[in-house]
Amino acid sequence: MLDLKLEDIDGILVRYNVALEKEMTPDEAAEELYPKDELIYPIAKAIFEGEEDDVIEGLQAAIDAGKKPIDLIDEALMVGMGVVTQLYDDGVIFLPNVMMSADAMLAGIEFCKSQTTEVPEPKGKVVCHVAEGDVHDIGKNIVAALLRANGYEVVDLGRDVPVDEVVAAVEKEKPIMLTGTALMTTTMYAFKEVNDKLLEKGIKIPFACGGGAVNQDFVSQYELGVYGEEAADAPKIADAIVAGTTDITALREEFHKH
Ligand code: B12
């Protein structure tokens, strides 16, 4: 018979990563997740700390070192926000931290856009919205910012947008693509309603959908839906459309995540 004492069990739990060796502070936990690159590290850290000025300072240093401002959105700002999201999901940090980091990140995106010398040709118009009943607009703001940074004209309808308003905007603006963001399992069904009303009017444009509540299976249930996991997928889907892939099935295959 094994004769285990309480001290032994603690040791076993640590040995097999069931329990942490020591409680980590949020800063220590973040430190383990930051990228090691010396230009990217300070930017990711400043995003985590919600320090807008330090984000801009870090971006400027990276640009001075030869990085392209537009590339830094993906390579540094998104990476920093990834650390924030992971630690929120792990219960290490709380909502106010997420909000402060999101503000710092959006300020960073604006700065990167202001620093770019390449003025992209307008490639096409995209209408963006957050589903009816849903106020979570951080992800949609990133999607809109990345689309603009990549040369698209964005008509941003905002958050909690009634289904009929989305449909009316698409009729009026005639975009190459519509995007939808939903973070709640109660609001994501609005996408299907938008889809059905667009089809009733004979409008068949790709409807790129993302946000924490939805996944590939859900979005593929309605005819126009193309799932995008990351905000950076939005300009990629738009680029594919501009390049001639307007067929929804082909777009779904191209952006399928395994
Ligand atoms: C911040 C936040 C809030 C803020 C929102 C502030 C704001 N301006 O957005 C506030 C405090 C207002 C809030 C309120 C509420 N919230 Co809240 N909130 C969150 C939280 C912590 C983070 C969401 C977030 O911004 N994430 C970061 C962004 C960047 O992620 P994202 O939007 O998913 O976007 C990424 C991708 O999905 C993608 N993406 C997004 N859209 C699109 C579109 C396309 C086309 C593409 C390609 C990609 C793409 O790009 C982004 C980055 O790559 C989440 C928890 C979580 N883990 O998500 C809860 C969460 C979403 N909230 C939740 C709830 C329940 C609420 C409230 C109902 C709480 C309450 N009881 O009052 C209210 C909702 C009120 C309402 N009617 O909407 C639940 C939803 C549960 C569910 N399954 O339905 C969550 C999941 C928390 C939880 N675990 O319970 N919330």
Boltz pocket constraint, residues with backbone or C-beta under 6 A from the ligand:
constraints:
  - pocket:
      binder: B
      contacts: [[A, 85], [A, 88], [A, 89], [A, 95], [A, 98], [A, 99], [A, 133], [A, 134], [A, 135], [A, 136], [A, 137], [A, 138], [A, 139], [A, 140], [A, 142], [A, 143], [A, 178], [A, 179], [A, 180], [A, 181], [A, 182], [A, 183], [A, 184], [A, 185], [A, 186], [A, 208], [A, 209], [A, 210], [A, 211], [A, 212], [A, 213], [A, 226], [A, 227], [A, 228], [A, 229], [A, 230], [A, 231], [A, 232], [A, 233], [A, 234]]
      max_distance: 6.0
